[in-house]
Amino acid sequence: MSFDAAIGAFAKALGDPSAAPPPMTRGRRGAPDKRRFAVYRNNVAVGLIGALEARYPVSRRIAGDGLFGAMARAFVHAHKPRSPVMIAYGEDFPEFADAYLSSADVPPRVAMAADVARLENAWVEAYHAEDAGVATVADLSALDLEALPQTRVAFHPAAHFLRLLTPAASAWAAHQDGADAAAPITFIPEDALITRPDCDVRVRVLPALAYDFARSLRDGATLMDAALALNDPAFDLGTHLVGLVESGAVAAILPGEGS
């Protein structure tokens, strides 16, 4: 057996508890030893579960150690690392957790762990996003008013916008002091912005209409088109635009042509 084939067989056996030890492994008796190989297999599973626990600490606390552990074990069995860098492992865990919790018929405040996991995943991605400058309110003030309607924005690489079905952002924030915080009193959906101004990842609950406005801008709409698409008299363009800039979510303001 070639070296690459041997490594492939070894890795496959590590990830499949029902598989026999690879024939190239040898114990003291010169033959594959199932019991000894199980030690390596268990170490791999423990390491991957530990990576999930480190990436999703608040989701774990909301779900509880037992339920989160069961989800993590099922995920590890079905999803193997695609990179030797463990910080990249588990990025698709939130979708897995959502399906797992939906089928488990758990209370809504426990099922919220899936939304919290989405937020925690965005936090990790924001933390590791590439560096970039941020636009300032002074940049906004320098814009020609006639060019403002056709102006577009470029978002910071760390900026993530989430539409959550639960108050997951509030729940996440409530757990940041390290205590066993109670779930938010008002169980309503939230929109959230995760970004990294000044190298510090921040989570912000967005006001009404802000998510849809930001998503239109991210899709390339001008300020005027994004505002008109909302078709809501309560929307204040200036307030929402300043809010995005002050949050550090905007990397550059791209002026349009004046009329």
N, C-alpha and C positions, 0 to 999 in steps of 0.2 A: 504494500500500500504506500502511495506517495505521501510526502510530508503534509501537503495541503489536504489530501483526503483524510489523513489521520487526524489532523486538527479539526476538520469539519465534523468527523464522526464523534470526536471527543466533546466538542461544543454542543452538538445535537443531543447527546446523551445527558449532558449536564442539565439541559432544559426540559427533559422529558422524564418525569419520575417513574414511568412505566417501562422505560428502556433498560435493557441489560447493559452492564458496563462494557465499554468498547473492548474488543479483543486484544488491542495493543497494550492495554493496562495490565500490570502484573502486581500481585501481592507477594507475600513471603513465600508462598507455595508455587510461584511461577505461573499463576493463572489469575484471570480477572476476579477481583474481590468485591462483591456487591456491597457489603457492609462498609468497607473503606471508601469505595467510590461515593457512597451516599453522603459521606462527610463533605466532600467537595461540592456535591449537588446542593446540599443544605446551605453551605457557605455562600454559594451564588445567590440562592433565593433570599437569604437573610440580607445580603448586601444590596440587592435590588429593592427589597421592601424598605430597607433603611433609607435608600435614596428617595423613595416616594414619601416617606415620613418627613424627611428633611425639606422636601419641596412643598408639601401640603400640610403644614403643622396645624393650621386652624381648621381645615377640613377634617383632619383627624380628630380634633377635640370635639367638633360638633357631631360627627358620626359616632364617636366613642371608639376606644381601642379595639374592642372585639369586632365591630362591624367594619371599621376601616381596615383592620388586619385581614379580614376575609376578602374584602375588595382587592386589597393589595396583592394577596396571594393569587387570586384569580387573574388579576392583571399581569403579574409576573409570569404566570404560566402561559398566557396567551400572547404576550408582547415581549420580545427579546430586544436588548439594546442594539441600536443601529450604529452606535459610535462608542469608542473607548472612553469618551469624556462623559462621566456620569452626570454632570450637571445638565446634559441634554436628555437624560432618560426621563420618561414619564410625561412628555408634553401632550400626549393624547389621553392621559388618564382622566381628565374631566369628562370627556364624552363617554368613556367606559363607566365612570362612576354614575353618570346620569342614567344610563341604561340599567346598570346594576341596581341602583336604588329604586328606580321606577318599578322593576320587577319584584323588589323585596317588600313592597307595600308598607313602607315606613312612614311615620308622621311627617307632615310638611316641613317642620323645623329641623328634622334630621335629613330629609331629602335636600334641604338647602345646602348641604355639604358639597353637592356637585357644582352649584353656582359659585360657592366659595373657592372651590378648586379651580374654576375658570379664572377667577380673579387672581389667585395665587400664582397660577401659571403665567398670566399676563405680567405680574410683578417680577417674576424671574426673567421673562423675556425683556422687560423694560430695563432691568438691572444690567443685562448683558448686551443691550443694543449699542450700536456704534455711537460715538460721540458726534455732536453737532452743535452749532450755535443755536440760540433762540432769538426770536423776534421780541421786540419790546413795545411798550405803549408809545414810546417816542417814535418808533418806526411808523406806527399807526397815525400819529399826529402829523407826520411829515407827508402823508399822502395827499395828493390833489383830490379834492372832493368830487370833481367831475370824473375822475378816473376810478373812484371808489366802487361804483356798481359792477364794473368789469374786472375788478381785482380778484385774484385767486390767492390761496395760501398753500404753502408746503409744510406738512407736519413733521415734527421731530421724529426720528426713527424709533424713539422709545415710547411714543404716544400710542396707547391702546384704548379703544372705546368699546365698552361692553353693555349690552342690553340684557339685564338679569331679570328673571321671573320672580325673584325673591329679594328681600332686603339684605343680600349677601355682603354688600359693601359696608353697611352699618354693622353687621355681625362681625365681619373681619376687623373693623376698627375697634369694636368693643373688646376684642381679645388681645389687643396689642399691648396691654399693660401686664400681661402674663397671668392674669387671674382667670378663673372660670366664670367668664362673663355670661350674663343672662342673654337670651335671644332678644332681638329688638321687639318692642311692645307692638308696634304697628307692622303687620306682616303684609307689606305691599311691594310690588316690583320696583326696582331701582335701575337707573343707568349710571355707569361709572366711567371715569377717566383715570387711567394709570399712566403716569409719565415720570420723567426723571430730570427735573430742572436742578442745576447746580449739583449734579451727581447724586442726588437724593431721590429715591423712588417715592412717589406720593400717590395716594388714592383719594379721589374726590367724587362724591356723589353729585351727579349733574342735575341741574334744574330741568323742568319740563321743556321740551322742544330742543334742548341743547344737543342731544344725541343725534337726532335726525338732521339738524343743521350741520353738525360736524361730519356726519357720514356723507352728506351731499358735497361738502367741500373736499373731502378726501377722494371722492369720485371724480373730482375735477371741475365741479360747478363754480361759477363766479359767485360773488357775494350776493348779487341781485337774484340770480337764478335759485340759489340755495334758500334765500329768504322767501321768494315767491312760491317755491315748492311746498313750503309749510302751510301756506294759505290760512294763517292764523293771526287775527288782529292783536292778540296778546303778545306776539313775538316782537322783541326789541332788538334789532340788528346790532346796535352799538353795544348794548350790555353783553350780549352773547359773544361778540367778537372780542371785546376787551377781556372777557372771562377766559376765553381760550388762550389769548396771548399771555395774560398774567399767570396762567397755570403752567406755562412753559411747554405747551403742546405744539406751538407753532415755531418752525425753524426759520421760515422766511415768508415775507409778504410780497406777492408778485403783482405790482400795479398794472392795471389795465390801461387802455387808451381812453383819453377823455373824449367827450362828445363834441 
